[in-house]
Amino acid sequence: MDIEVKKLHPLEVRLLRHVRLGQEITADRLVDELGYKVGQCNQAFSWLSAKGCLEESGRVKHVFYELTETGRAQAEAGLPVERIFKYLAAEAPKSLPEIAQALGLQQSDVGSAFGSLTSAKKAALNEERKAVLTSDSLPDEVIIQRSLIERAKESAIEESALSAAEKAAISKLAKKRGAAASTFRLVEREDVTYQLTAKGDEVRQALEEGGITGEEFGQLTATMLQTGSWRNGTFRPYGLDAPVSRLVPGRTNAYADYLCWVKDKLVSLGFEEYDGPLVVNEFWNGDALFMPQFHSARDIHDVYYVKDPSHCKKIEEPWLSRVAATHEDGGGTGSRGWGYTFDHEFTRRQVLRSQSTVLSATQLPHAKVPGKYFGIARCFRYDQVDATHGADFYQTEGIVVGEDVNLRNLLGLLKMFAQEVAGAEEVKYVPGYFPFTEPSIEVHIKHPVLGWFELGGSGIFRPEVTKSLGLDVPVLAWGLGIDRMALMHLGLNDLRELFTPDIENVRMRRGN
């Protein structure tokens, strides 16, 4: 046996002495029978599995839906669609901005909720473009959603307990990766079962024969000396053969090196770099990009709002007037616009930039024709952190301005990023939707471990964007996740490794 039982951790010793061959070992069992915490269970499982004393015998994945803070507030006040339905039943006809002001809702929330009512043929806009009800009952889906909220007030709902109709209804309220403004948060949990191996049973017997219980003292304290309690137990042996600390020289961070390498590559191709502040207003973050203030398309990004100051003092002219006119009736862009009254208060609200395209928007009024520009921007969106997502992340953003630029040029740039910058061998292009580009394209690459994932979006800016900001030529635009490109380039399998506090992991990485 290659394990010195006296050097096992008390968590390992107590677990091994408590179980027998053929028994199922789970975290719940250790919590109930040994008083372990979940974290201690995971530590013991990891250590003993690495030593060959335990082996995994089963794994079951569970998906739960639980109410967020927003969901609990909606449980009391009602879903936006319920509140709007009740309000219109008493006050119709009303415009969407009037509804938002009366109910204290965001215009984007009102737009989304009213859209679901019109889709279900429960409401419509009259000739004056004011909202009226066309039915005296809520949509069936909303009724199901209300019942699910009531169930979730008591405890989280397991997905396997839902009917097909309930799954469809709850999916509308549980945004991908659990956005802060969503009603439900999607929680995934895996229950892993272990069993003792023959080697583990041999170690268990050695522990019993050696009289090692896991209750041995780990250190001698002043209190133990004062009370004499040290006489009533035994001590764990000191690890005199433990390795001494080593000196390691400093080195640059591999991801920082990679970002510099990308910048150098783009500059060598004739691009000029631009930058901008982390805090921007809704005008440049969305309005200048022809994203309507009331429409559900505004929900494409779950932004962080700035509390103080909540609004900027003013928006630059003539861009404010031009963009407002474009939203209302198309202005001079040849478009019909969105057909609503532009909210000059909403457009001054400050947020942490949710996308790097805000840099392109602010650059357009000053862009040269022809011209090529890029930026590497840190962006912020509420996201469930996993192997390919972060709550804050970097994007590389760029535009190419010119009389003769076209879709073929854009595809060539995307191929360069995917193959030369990211190092991907398999690339595919997928039609996408962005309110500010047409056509819109998503580029996907295949990771050897994570499989296919989206690298980012791109397209040709719509005239509503370019003409409002003083350009009347085609503009190619892209916003790609440079964190994800670094995954491929540095040979990683998890975005979190780019920002790991594990210094050993950092030392192992090599930049360019």
Buried (B, 14 or more C-beta within 10 A) or exposed (E): EEBEBBEBBBBBBBBBBBBEEEEEBBBEBBBEEBEBEEEBBEBBBEBBBEBBBBBEEEEEEEBBBBBBEBBBEBBEEBBBBBBBBEBBEEEBBBBBBBBBBBBEBBBBBBBBBBBBBEEBEBBBBEEEEBBEBEEEEBBEBBEBBBEBBEBBEEEBBEBEEBEEEBBEBBBBBBBEBBBBBBBBBBBEEEEBBBBBBEBBBBBBBBBEEEEBBBEBBEEEEEEBEEEEEBEEEEEBEEEEEEEEEEEEEEEEEBBEBBBBBBBEBBEEEEBBEBEBEEBBBBBBBBBBBBBBBBBBBBBBBBBBEBEEEEBBEEBEEEBBEBBBBBBBBBBEBEBEBBEBEBBEEBBBBBBBBBBBBBBBBBBBBEBEEEBBBBBBBEBBBBBBEEBBBBEBBBBBBBBBBBEEBEBEBBBEBBBBBBBEBBBBEEBEBEEBEBBBBBEBBBBBBBBEEBEEBBBBBBBBBBBBBBBBBEBEBBBBBBBBBBBBBBBBBBEBEEBBBBEBEEEEBBEEBEBE
